[in-house]
């Protein structure tokens, strides 16, 4: 028998084929380290929010943390009969529908559903928060099930994190969490829940996989669905879906016009409406097939030489590693703040000089910002050129440090104001080659210009291969044995060092071709 939970309902609203495969072929869905971190954050925030209600009863704890759906439902009904006013993980089942409400709260004239999410509220398009509308499906499903079980739901809240709350000496949960009334939007969405559930029960009870056309939800946060390869074009590398920085909405409109491949774009340039970078992608992707005779490297020497003239000696190469705790861990921090805990710094003091290296790695479990800021000011003199790759990130962290430590402000802002972005020649199309493909990240550019060099291969590293792994490992070091701590710190140092060595290799290539 198929049971529709709220997560299954949300999956189905996204895509019928996606939901069917999640149910019958879960092995197709690989949970990445970043996804697992988000899952863990959600669980932690859900538990933390319960502390807002000291007298609340948590159903999973009441049934021993291992109860099945039936025992959870029965325990919830018992608590309602007792008159318990706040029930966490309140479980309800109506026919083939099941949900567990994060926090169910008794009101004067009914009940309130409080759905806790480990996200920050979105104020406008410039904020990093999340729009509340994406949670309407989730909450509307819960409201429908709860009401079908005989309770009157008078209000629904999205409980998220306030991005403007800055921690003081102690964590104030009443300020950390923000309650957003989403009753109106949820009520409107609830009207569609019965028909969606009926359709889901038919599709998910069938042994036949439902068909589905490619649509906008196939790609979320610039990442394609796990089963995209089963739905997308056979040759993804030559598809419009692989074009640089193109929203999927634009790609779908192109396909409606019959433009699906690089060749379609090449022969219909007006309809394809490609950016300069996308056009280079297409030309170099088709160069060999169509005999276009393009050189191995596309160069805009005038702009590249102007750019390289900025890079005077002594020349520094800087890269930060940060952690992004969902709960602000230190005084003066906010939810999901990017807190730098490490940097690598390669530098060359004069033309033809020796490549030197400095580095900093904080102690896990302590606020790393002051020590890092002081060392940064010591390691980088004022009025020198520092390079970063995608400098917006490093500049942002340095500006934040300058705000926190006014005595270091002048020096820190001087470093920030003299940072040059090594990504510019690639994002501006002053340098392009086929191997770069659709991404100008350093992990795409480096193997394109330095192929088959094991010393520059991130896959050869131990323990830490990317920024996500770095931010996961560092906070955990404080809980490790001394031997594990040494190993983890060494892995972090090697990873961050490779990031700035990669920048040096990129700079050397730009030096070579600009001569």
C-alpha positions, 0 to 999 in steps of 0.5 A: 500500500502506498502512503503519501507523506508530506515529503512525498507530496512535495516531491510529487508537486515538483515532478511525478517522475521524480516522486515515483523514482524516489519511492521505487528507486531510491538508489538513484538519489545520491545524497551529497555532503552539502545536502546531508549538511542541510538535512542535519541543519534542518534536524538541529533547528527543528529540535532547537525550536522546541525549546521555545515551548518548555512544556511541549510534548515531543511525540517521537520521544514519547514513543521511544524515538523509534515508533512507527506511524501508527504509534505516533498517531495514537500517541498524538491522539492521546496528548490531544485528549489530555489537553496538551497545548503544544505537541511537537512532531504531532502525527496524523493519518487520513486514509493513505495520507500521513504527516507529522507537524513540527509544532502543533499549538493549541489556540483559543478557537482551534489549532496552529501549525508551526512549520520549522525550516532552517532557512532565513526569511527572504526580504528582497531579491538581494537577500540570501533568504528563501521565499516563503511561497516554496513551502506552501505545498508542504504546509498545505498538505499538513493542514489538509490532513490535520483537518480531515482528522477532525481538528480545526486549523486556524493559523499556519506559520512558517518558523524560520531564522531571522537574518537580522538577529545578531547574537549577543553573549548568549543565544536568544531563541526568541530573537533567532526564530521568526514566525511568518503568518502564511495562512492566506497562501496556504489556504489557497494552496490547500484547495488543490491538495485533494486532487493532487493527492488523488493523482499521486496515489494513482501514479505512485501505486503503479509499477509503470514509471510516469512520463514527464516533460522537462520543466523549470523544476528540473533545475533548482539552485543551478543543479539538475535533478538526480535523474536528469540524465534519464530525461535530458538530451543524450549529449548534454555537452552539446545541448542548450542546457549546458550553456553558461549561466542560462536559466532553464526557463530560457532553455525551454523557450529555445527548445519550443523554437526548435533550438536544442543543440549547439548546431541549432544555435550556430545556424540560428544565431538571432533566435539563440541570442547567445552571450559572448561567452555562450557563443564561444562555447558553441564555436569551440564545441563545434570547431572540430565537427564543422571545421571552423579552424579556430585556434586552440586558445581564444585571446583578447590580447589588448584587454588581457595585457591591460589586466596583467599590467595591474599585477605588480610586485610584490604579488599575493594570491589569497584564498579563504575557507569559511564555515557557515553555521546555521545557529550563530556560534559566537557573539556578533554573528548571525545565522548562516554567516560565512565565518573565515577560519583559514587562509592560504597565501602564496606570494612572489616578492619580485619579478623572477623571484621565488614563490613563497607561501604562508598560511593560517588555520584557527583552532576549532571551537573558538571564534577564529575571526580576530586571530585570522584578521591579525595574521592577515594584516601581518602577512599582507602589507598595505598597498600591495596587489593581492589576487583572489579568484572570484574576489567578491567572496574574499572582499566580502569577508574582509569587509566584515572583519573590518566592521568587527575590528575597527582597530584593524579596519584601515589595514583590512580595507586597504587589502580589500581595495587592492584585490584583483580578480583572477577570474575576470579574464575568463568570465570576460572572454579574454581567454577561452579554450574548449576544455573550459566548457561552461564554467569559469570556476578555478576547478574547471579552469585549472585542469583546462590549462594544466591537464594531467598534473597529479600535483594539481588534482583535487581528487588526489587530496585526502579528506578535504577536496572542496570548500563544502568538505572544509566547512564540514570538517573544521567545526568537528576537529574539536571533538576528534582525538589528537591523531585525528585532529592532526590528520584533519588539520593537515588535510585542510592545509593541503586543500587550501594551499592547492587553491592558491597554488592553482591561482599561481598556475592560472596567473603563469598561464596568463603571463605566458599568453599575454607576452 
